[in-house]
């Protein structure tokens, strides 16, 4: 029986649609580190957990209990 695993990341294109951003705005925000991205080769991936934090208005420090 095959198990379907859910990806822990979205492409930047998928994340921009969730955020309601245009292509240029999304890539500019990723470059400014306003959207957290992982670069793997030429691909830009957005961790779903980080996107959820962004949508909730939380920063990484807030969700980590202030640890830096």
C-alpha positions as CSV (number, residue, x, y, z in Angstrom):
1,X,0.0,0.0,0.0
2,X,1.4,3.4,-1.0
3,X,1.6,6.1,1.6
4,X,1.0,9.6,0.4
5,X,3.4,12.0,2.2
6,X,2.6,15.6,2.5
7,X,5.4,18.0,1.5
8,X,6.7,20.3,4.3
9,X,7.3,23.1,1.8
10,X,5.6,25.1,-0.9
11,X,7.3,26.5,-4.0
12,X,7.6,30.3,-3.9
13,X,4.9,30.3,-6.7
14,X,2.5,28.4,-4.5
15,X,3.3,30.6,-1.5
16,X,2.7,33.8,-3.4
17,X,-0.7,32.6,-4.4
18,X,-1.6,31.9,-0.8
19,X,-0.3,35.3,0.1
20,X,-2.1,37.0,-2.8
21,X,1.1,38.5,-4.2
22,X,2.3,39.0,-7.7
23,X,5.3,37.1,-9.0
24,X,7.7,40.1,-8.8
25,X,6.5,41.1,-5.4
26,X,7.0,37.6,-4.1
27,X,10.5,37.3,-5.4
28,X,11.4,40.8,-4.1
29,X,10.0,39.9,-0.6
30,X,12.0,36.6,-0.6
31,X,15.2,38.6,-1.5
32,X,14.5,41.0,1.3
33,X,13.9,38.0,3.6
34,X,10.3,39.0,4.3
35,X,9.2,35.6,3.1
36,X,11.4,32.8,4.6
37,X,12.8,30.7,1.8
38,X,15.2,27.7,1.5
39,X,17.3,27.7,-1.6
40,X,18.0,24.2,-2.9
41,X,19.9,24.5,-6.2
42,X,17.8,27.0,-8.2
43,X,14.6,26.2,-6.4
44,X,13.1,28.6,-3.8
45,X,11.0,26.7,-1.2
46,X,8.9,28.1,1.6
47,X,8.5,25.9,4.7
48,X,4.8,25.6,5.5
49,X,5.5,26.1,9.2
50,X,7.3,29.4,8.5
51,X,4.4,30.5,6.2
52,X,1.9,29.8,8.9
53,X,3.9,31.9,11.4
54,X,4.0,34.7,8.8
55,X,0.3,34.6,8.3
56,X,-0.3,34.6,12.1
57,X,2.0,37.7,12.4
58,X,4.5,35.8,14.5
59,X,8.2,36.2,14.2
60,X,10.6,33.3,14.6
61,X,11.8,34.6,17.9
62,X,8.3,34.8,19.3
63,X,7.5,31.2,18.4
64,X,10.9,30.0,19.8
65,X,10.3,31.6,23.1
66,X,12.7,34.5,22.4
67,X,15.7,32.2,21.8
68,X,18.1,33.6,19.2
